[in-house]
Amino acid sequence: GGEVSRLRAGLAAVQAGSVAPGVVQGVSAGGKTVFVFPGQGSQWAGMAAQLLDVSPVFAARIGECAAALESFTDWSLVDVLRQVPGAPSLERVDVVQPALFAVMVSLAELWRSAGVEPAAVLGHSQGEIAAACVAGILSLEDAARVVALRSQAIGRVLAGRGGMVSVALPVAAVRERIAVWGEERVSVAAVNGPSSVVVSGEPQALEELLAVCEAE
């Protein structure tokens, strides 16, 4: 019931040209293909495990990524993807970012094997590194080094010093909402869409913001 009504509300929003949660609108500007590589948060437990079994092209590229990451990590990419007991969790930033990078690069290889060639690539966070690799700007070895060492630095140097919260409101409304804490404590970090804004700042201030948003 709930999902059907959400779907209907989304379709009504598309028809009316208005904004609704979970609805993304775009306009086709020609027949060219673009590969878009996302940032952290696009992962889920068990991602890629089935593809490893059914797609030799995907599995081979994952194997190449695993070999490239080996020098910089103390865990196995395939064990992480297959959730082998004892393998580290995708909750760890230094695991999830290289794992996502490898899945993206391998998915691109799979699409290419089916004849889908991108006219352009773009990405966000470790998706930028995947895009650079798929475009041939970085070798797989260099890209693996960048994604592994960058994620380790984030985990070691930055973890715990701040946080991020995604707010499902237009940016103007978010700026009004966070003004009470002051720019030095909470600020807009990214505008991901018409009603999707990420704010970052002090963990305590973000907790207070979350409580206010949840109460509403």
ChimeraX attribute file (.defattr): number of C-alpha atoms within 10 A of each C-alpha:
attribute: neighborCount
match mode: 1-to-1
recipient: residues
	/A:1	5
	/A:2	7
	/A:3	8
	/A:4	9
	/A:5	10
	/A:6	14
	/A:7	13
	/A:8	12
	/A:9	15
	/A:10	19
	/A:11	14
	/A:12	14
	/A:13	16
	/A:14	15
	/A:15	9
	/A:16	9
	/A:17	10
	/A:18	11
	/A:19	18
	/A:20	18
	/A:21	14
	/A:22	11
	/A:23	16
	/A:24	12
	/A:25	11
	/A:26	5
	/A:27	5
	/A:28	6
	/A:29	6
	/A:30	6
	/A:31	7
	/A:32	10
	/A:33	12
	/A:34	13
	/A:35	18
	/A:36	18
	/A:37	22
	/A:38	20
	/A:39	16
	/A:40	14
	/A:41	10
	/A:42	10
	/A:43	17
	/A:44	12
	/A:45	13
	/A:46	11
	/A:47	17
	/A:48	20
	/A:49	16
	/A:50	11
	/A:51	15
	/A:52	19
	/A:53	10
	/A:54	10
	/A:55	11
	/A:56	12
	/A:57	18
	/A:58	22
	/A:59	21
	/A:60	15
	/A:61	20
	/A:62	25
	/A:63	17
	/A:64	15
	/A:65	24
	/A:66	20
	/A:67	16
	/A:68	20
	/A:69	27
	/A:70	16
	/A:71	12
	/A:72	15
	/A:73	17
	/A:74	10
	/A:75	15
	/A:76	18
	/A:77	25
	/A:78	19
	/A:79	14
	/A:80	22
	/A:81	25
	/A:82	17
	/A:83	17
	/A:84	11
	/A:85	9
	/A:86	9
	/A:87	16
	/A:88	19
	/A:89	15
	/A:90	19
	/A:91	13
	/A:92	12
	/A:93	20
	/A:94	22
	/A:95	24
	/A:96	25
	/A:97	25
	/A:98	31
	/A:99	26
	/A:100	27
	/A:101	28
	/A:102	28
	/A:103	24
	/A:104	23
	/A:105	23
	/A:106	24
	/A:107	19
	/A:108	23
	/A:109	20
	/A:110	20
	/A:111	15
	/A:112	13
	/A:113	12
	/A:114	9
	/A:115	9
	/A:116	14
	/A:117	15
	/A:118	16
	/A:119	11
	/A:120	13
	/A:121	18
	/A:122	17
	/A:123	16
	/A:124	14
	/A:125	14
	/A:126	27
	/A:127	25
	/A:128	20
	/A:129	26
	/A:130	32
	/A:131	26
	/A:132	19
	/A:133	20
	/A:134	23
	/A:135	15
	/A:136	10
	/A:137	12
	/A:138	16
	/A:139	14
	/A:140	22
	/A:141	15
	/A:142	15
	/A:143	25
	/A:144	26
	/A:145	18
	/A:146	18
	/A:147	26
	/A:148	26
	/A:149	16
	/A:150	17
	/A:151	19
	/A:152	20
	/A:153	13
	/A:154	13
	/A:155	15
	/A:156	12
	/A:157	10
	/A:158	11
	/A:159	11
	/A:160	11
	/A:161	9
	/A:162	15
	/A:163	17
	/A:164	17
	/A:165	17
	/A:166	17
	/A:167	18
	/A:168	19
	/A:169	19
	/A:170	16
	/A:171	21
	/A:172	10
	/A:173	13
	/A:174	19
	/A:175	17
	/A:176	9
	/A:177	14
	/A:178	18
	/A:179	12
	/A:180	12
	/A:181	16
	/A:182	10
	/A:183	12
	/A:184	8
	/A:185	17
	/A:186	24
	/A:187	19
	/A:188	18
	/A:189	14
	/A:190	14
	/A:191	15
	/A:192	13
	/A:193	16
	/A:194	16
	/A:195	21
	/A:196	17
	/A:197	22
	/A:198	19
	/A:199	21
	/A:200	18
	/A:201	20
	/A:202	17
	/A:203	17
	/A:204	13
	/A:205	19
	/A:206	21
	/A:207	13
	/A:208	12
	/A:209	20
	/A:210	15
	/A:211	11
	/A:212	11
	/A:213	12
	/A:214	8
	/A:215	7
	/A:216	6
